[in-house]
Amino acid sequence: MPTDDCTALIRHLSRIQGQIEALKGYLEEKRSCADVAHLTRSILTSFSSVRASILEAMLCEELGNTLDAKKTERLSSLIALYKS
């Protein structure tokens, strides 16, 4: 995985760590279930984004330049769908 990609993922994971620490605080403060649910959803969405980025990097690394333009476009569409 390229260094720039790793750096971005590490920053993203650091933000997720902050969200998890905030979630602990919410629970310690006995915040409302709605607040906890919203933050939990945000954490899940953020982690899903990290997973999708890793999948994309893995596919690009494995497939390299072996795909024609049409298949590359299709793969990009599928990755975008996975990220949403």
Buried (B, 14 or more C-beta within 10 A) or exposed (E): EEEEBEEEBEEBEEEBEEBBEBBEEBEEEEBEEEEBEEBBEBBEEBBEBBEBBEBBBEBBEEEEEEBEEEEBEEBEEEBEEEEE
